[in-house]
Amino acid sequence: MVNLAKSPINSSFQDSELLLCYYANQTQQLQVIKITDKPDLNFERVIFPGQRLLFQAPSTAQLQVYSQTAIATLTQESIPCQDLQVKAD
């Protein structure tokens, strides 16, 4: 199942600046994803193992992915939203 979550984006972003992005949690851990580098964008979601998500984000945004390992340490990965852009074939 794909969830379409339209990000709460205020009027400072034009539609032409936004990308349709896709992220899938391919781990067995619960993940939290956030866009924190854009002050005008409030985007944070909990993603369950195997869950997929479509969302809109500015082309210059970075998606932060937080995962918890078996020994309770928190890992973080940063992915440019341009790398997550859905491309039409």
Phi, psi and chi 1 to 4 in degrees:
 res  aa     phi    psi   chi1   chi2   chi3   chi4
   1 MET       -  137.7  176.1 -162.7  -76.6      -
   2 VAL  -110.2  125.6  175.5      -      -      -
   3 ASN   -95.0  130.9  -66.8  -33.8      -      -
   4 LEU  -100.3  111.7 -178.8   61.3      -      -
   5 ALA  -114.2  105.2      -      -      -      -
   6 LYS   -76.2  121.0 -177.0  154.1  175.5  128.7
   7 SER   -65.1  142.4  -52.1      -      -      -
   8 PRO   -73.4   88.0   23.9  -27.5      -      -
   9 ILE  -104.0  131.0  -61.8 -178.2      -      -
  10 ASN   -84.8  179.4   76.4   14.0      -      -
  11 SER   -70.4   -4.1   60.6      -      -      -
  12 SER   -73.1  -14.1   67.4      -      -      -
  13 PHE  -104.9  128.4  -65.1  109.2      -      -
  14 GLN   -85.2  150.8  -59.5  -63.2  -39.5      -
  15 ASP   -56.2  -33.1  -75.7  -18.5      -      -
  16 SER   -68.8  -18.7   62.0      -      -      -
  17 GLU   -88.9   -8.7  -62.3  172.7  -14.7      -
  18 LEU   -96.8  143.0  -61.1  176.5      -      -
  19 LEU  -110.2  145.8  -56.9  176.4      -      -
  20 LEU   -86.3  120.5  178.8   61.9      -      -
  21 CYS  -117.8  155.1  -58.8      -      -      -
  22 TYR  -129.6  131.3  170.8   81.6      -      -
  23 TYR  -135.0  138.1  178.9   77.7      -      -
  24 ALA  -126.5  133.5      -      -      -      -
  25 ASN   -85.0  102.0  179.4   -4.9      -      -
  26 GLN   -96.8   16.8  -61.6  175.8  -15.8      -
  27 THR  -103.7  177.6   71.3      -      -      -
  28 GLN   -97.5    5.8  -65.2  -60.2  -44.7      -
  29 GLN  -106.0  152.3  -70.1   84.4   28.7      -
  30 LEU   -67.4  139.7 -166.3   67.7      -      -
  31 GLN  -125.8  152.9  -67.0 -178.6  -30.3      -
  32 VAL  -117.3  128.3  174.6      -      -      -
  33 ILE  -115.4  143.3   60.6  171.3      -      -
  34 LYS  -145.3  151.2  -59.8  178.6 -176.8 -176.9
  35 ILE  -112.5  112.4  -65.4  176.9      -      -
  36 THR  -114.2   -9.4   58.0      -      -      -
  37 ASP   -90.0    2.9   62.8  -29.5      -      -
  38 LYS  -121.1  105.7  -58.6  -66.8  176.0 -166.7
  39 PRO   -62.3  -24.4    2.7   -3.4      -      -
  40 ASP   -86.7    3.5  -65.1  -19.2      -      -
  41 LEU  -122.0  124.2  179.2   61.5      -      -
  42 ASN  -110.6   95.9  179.9   21.5      -      -
  43 PHE  -134.0  116.7 -178.1   80.7      -      -
  44 GLU  -152.1  130.7 -179.1  175.0  -13.9      -
  45 ARG  -140.2  148.3  -60.8  -73.2 -172.7  -83.3
  46 VAL   -95.1  128.9  174.1      -      -      -
  47 ILE  -118.8  122.0  -52.7  -64.2      -      -
  48 PHE   -81.8  158.3  -68.6   91.9      -      -
  49 PRO   -52.8  130.4  -27.0   35.9      -      -
  50 GLY    82.8   -8.6      -      -      -      -
  51 GLN   -75.3  146.2 -173.9  175.6    3.7      -
  52 ARG  -120.7  151.4  -61.1  168.7  -68.7 -166.0
  53 LEU  -144.3  133.1 -178.0   71.8      -      -
  54 LEU  -103.8  137.3  -72.4  172.4      -      -
  55 PHE  -152.9  161.8   61.1   96.1      -      -
  56 GLN  -103.7  141.2  -71.8 -176.4  -48.6      -
  57 ALA  -152.8  153.5      -      -      -      -
  58 PRO   -62.1  149.3  -19.9   30.2      -      -
  59 SER   -62.2  -23.4   59.8      -      -      -
  60 THR   -96.4    2.3   57.6      -      -      -
  61 ALA   -74.4  157.2      -      -      -      -
  62 GLN  -117.9  130.1  -64.2  -82.1  -35.7      -
  63 LEU   -91.5  122.8 -175.9   71.6      -      -
  64 GLN   -95.6  128.0  -56.1  -65.9  -41.0      -
  65 VAL  -116.4  121.6 -179.9      -      -      -
  66 TYR  -111.7  128.2  -60.9   89.2      -      -
  67 SER  -130.1  151.8  -58.5      -      -      -
  68 GLN  -110.3  129.4 -170.2  170.3    6.8      -
  69 THR   -86.7  175.7   63.8      -      -      -
  70 ALA   -61.5  -27.9      -      -      -      -
  71 ILE   -97.2   20.2   56.5  172.2      -      -
  72 ALA    68.1   24.7      -      -      -      -
  73 THR   -95.1  145.4   55.0      -      -      -
  74 LEU   -95.8  127.7 -167.6   64.2      -      -
  75 THR  -110.3  151.8   60.1      -      -      -
  76 GLN  -131.7  138.4  176.7 -172.1   -6.0      -
  77 GLU  -129.7  142.2  177.1 -177.5    4.8      -
  78 SER  -116.2  126.5 -177.9      -      -      -
  79 ILE  -124.0  125.0  -54.0  168.6      -      -
  80 PRO   -62.5  133.6  -17.6   28.3      -      -
  81 CYS   -61.7  -26.7  -72.4      -      -      -
  82 GLN   -59.3  -33.0  -78.8 -171.7  -36.2      -
  83 ASP   -72.7  -17.3  -67.8   -7.7      -      -
  84 LEU  -101.5    3.4  -59.8  172.1      -      -
  85 GLN   -64.3  135.3 -178.6  178.1   10.0      -
  86 VAL   -77.4  127.1  174.7      -      -      -
  87 LYS  -114.2  135.4  -63.1 -173.1 -172.3  -45.3
  88 ALA   -80.9  136.0      -      -      -      -
  89 ASP   -95.1      -  -73.0  -26.1      -      -
